[in-house]
Amino acid sequence: MFGWMLFLHITGLFGWLGALLGILVTMLLLRKQLGTSDANSLAGKTIRVFGRIAHPSSILVLLSGVYLILQMGIGTDKPLWLQVMEKGGGTIILLAVIFTAVLGSKMNKRLNSSGGTSVRLTGYLSTVGVFMFLIVSVVLVVSLKL
């Protein structure tokens, strides 16, 4: 069961990072075309579709991570890398789900109601980029077992 959960944990991480990267790259490519109804519609659909991948994947990472930590059976004397994974990773997941869901919903409303005007994506894309950096930072600390 431990191996299966580890597989789900890593697969969820790939799905989560991949969806965030997909949003970031697609929105950066669409940024100059925004303002037309087709580009705004495509941007809104991109946020919605990748959000449907990112959010369940991040919850999968959280749940499988909790299971893995409980199965390791380490008491209160955990190494730094495990504490970073447990506390930092869990916090990042919860914050990422909340912020990307709220900001993604706001972006979709702006894109749908804008008609032919351009919509600024800077705040949303910055948030996605920051969360990607934080996720990769936790993975680095855990991989190096610092």
C-alpha positions as CSV (number, residue, x, y, z in Angstrom):
1,M,0.0,0.0,0.0
2,F,2.9,2.4,0.7
3,G,4.2,2.0,-2.8
4,W,0.8,2.6,-4.3
5,M,0.4,5.8,-2.2
6,L,3.9,7.0,-3.2
7,F,2.9,6.4,-6.9
8,L,-0.3,8.5,-6.4
9,H,1.7,11.2,-4.5
10,I,4.2,11.6,-7.4
11,T,1.5,11.3,-10.1
12,G,-0.6,13.9,-8.4
13,L,2.5,16.2,-8.1
14,F,3.1,15.8,-11.9
15,G,-0.6,16.6,-12.6
16,W,-0.6,19.6,-10.3
17,L,2.7,21.1,-11.6
18,G,1.8,20.3,-15.2
19,A,-1.6,22.0,-15.0
20,L,-0.1,25.1,-13.4
21,L,2.6,25.1,-16.1
22,G,-0.1,24.7,-18.8
23,I,-2.0,27.7,-17.4
24,L,1.1,29.8,-17.2
25,V,2.4,29.0,-20.7
26,T,-1.0,29.3,-22.4
27,M,-1.9,32.6,-20.8
28,L,1.5,34.1,-21.6
29,L,1.1,33.0,-25.2
30,L,-2.5,34.4,-25.3
31,R,-1.7,37.7,-23.5
32,K,-1.2,39.7,-26.7
33,Q,-4.4,38.4,-28.3
34,L,-6.7,39.1,-25.3
35,G,-9.4,41.6,-26.1
36,T,-11.0,39.6,-28.8
37,S,-14.0,37.4,-27.9
38,D,-12.3,34.3,-29.2
39,A,-9.1,34.8,-27.2
40,N,-11.0,35.7,-24.1
41,S,-13.1,32.6,-24.4
42,L,-10.1,30.4,-24.9
43,A,-8.3,31.9,-21.9
44,G,-11.4,31.3,-19.7
45,K,-11.7,27.7,-20.9
46,T,-8.0,27.2,-20.3
47,I,-8.2,28.4,-16.7
48,R,-11.3,26.3,-16.2
49,V,-9.9,23.1,-17.7
50,F,-6.5,23.2,-16.1
51,G,-8.1,24.1,-12.8
52,R,-10.1,20.9,-13.0
53,I,-6.8,19.1,-13.3
54,A,-4.8,21.1,-10.8
55,H,-7.2,21.1,-7.9
56,P,-7.9,17.4,-7.6
57,S,-4.3,16.6,-8.2
58,S,-3.2,18.9,-5.4
59,I,-5.8,17.3,-3.0
60,L,-4.4,13.9,-4.1
61,V,-0.9,15.0,-3.2
62,L,-2.2,16.2,0.2
63,L,-4.1,13.0,1.1
64,S,-1.5,10.6,-0.1
65,G,1.2,12.7,1.7
66,V,-0.7,12.5,4.9
67,Y,-1.0,8.7,4.5
68,L,2.7,8.3,3.7
69,I,3.8,10.4,6.7
70,L,1.5,8.4,9.0
71,Q,2.9,5.1,7.6
72,M,6.5,6.2,8.2
73,G,5.8,5.9,11.9
74,I,8.3,8.6,12.8
75,G,7.5,10.3,16.1
76,T,8.0,14.0,16.9
77,D,11.7,13.9,16.1
78,K,11.4,14.3,12.3
79,P,14.3,15.4,10.1
80,L,14.1,18.9,8.5
81,W,13.2,17.7,5.1
82,L,10.3,15.7,6.4
83,Q,9.1,18.7,8.4
84,V,9.3,20.9,5.3
85,M,7.4,18.3,3.3
86,E,4.7,17.9,6.0
87,K,4.2,21.5,7.1
88,G,5.4,23.5,4.2
89,G,3.9,21.2,1.5
90,G,0.6,21.0,3.3
91,T,0.3,24.7,3.7
92,I,1.3,25.4,0.1
93,I,-1.3,22.9,-1.1
94,L,-4.1,24.5,0.9
95,L,-3.1,28.0,0.0
96,A,-2.7,27.2,-3.7
97,V,-6.1,25.5,-3.9
98,I,-7.8,28.5,-2.3
99,F,-5.9,31.3,-4.1
100,T,-5.9,29.7,-7.6
101,A,-9.6,28.8,-7.3
102,V,-10.6,32.3,-6.2
103,L,-8.4,34.1,-8.6
104,G,-9.3,31.8,-11.5
105,S,-13.0,32.4,-10.9
106,K,-12.4,36.1,-10.9
107,M,-10.4,35.9,-14.1
108,N,-13.1,33.9,-15.8
109,K,-15.7,36.5,-14.8
110,R,-13.5,39.3,-16.1
111,L,-12.8,37.4,-19.3
112,N,-16.5,36.6,-19.9
113,S,-17.8,40.1,-19.2
114,S,-15.1,42.0,-20.9
115,G,-16.5,41.7,-24.4
116,G,-13.9,43.2,-26.6
117,T,-11.6,44.8,-24.0
118,S,-8.3,43.5,-22.8
119,V,-8.0,41.8,-19.4
120,R,-4.9,42.1,-17.2
121,L,-3.6,38.6,-16.1
122,T,-0.6,39.8,-14.2
123,G,-1.9,39.1,-10.7
124,Y,-3.2,35.6,-11.6
125,L,-0.1,34.6,-13.5
126,S,2.2,35.9,-10.8
127,T,0.3,33.9,-8.2
128,V,0.5,30.7,-10.3
129,G,4.2,31.3,-10.9
130,V,4.9,31.8,-7.1
131,F,3.1,28.6,-6.2
132,M,5.0,26.7,-8.9
133,F,8.3,28.0,-7.4
134,L,7.2,27.1,-3.9
135,I,6.2,23.6,-5.0
136,V,9.5,23.0,-6.7
137,S,11.3,24.3,-3.7
138,V,9.7,21.8,-1.4
139,V,10.5,19.0,-3.9
140,L,14.1,20.2,-4.0
141,V,14.4,20.1,-0.1
142,V,12.8,16.7,0.0
143,S,14.9,15.3,-2.8
144,L,18.1,16.5,-1.3
145,K,16.9,15.4,2.2
146,L,18.3,18.6,3.8
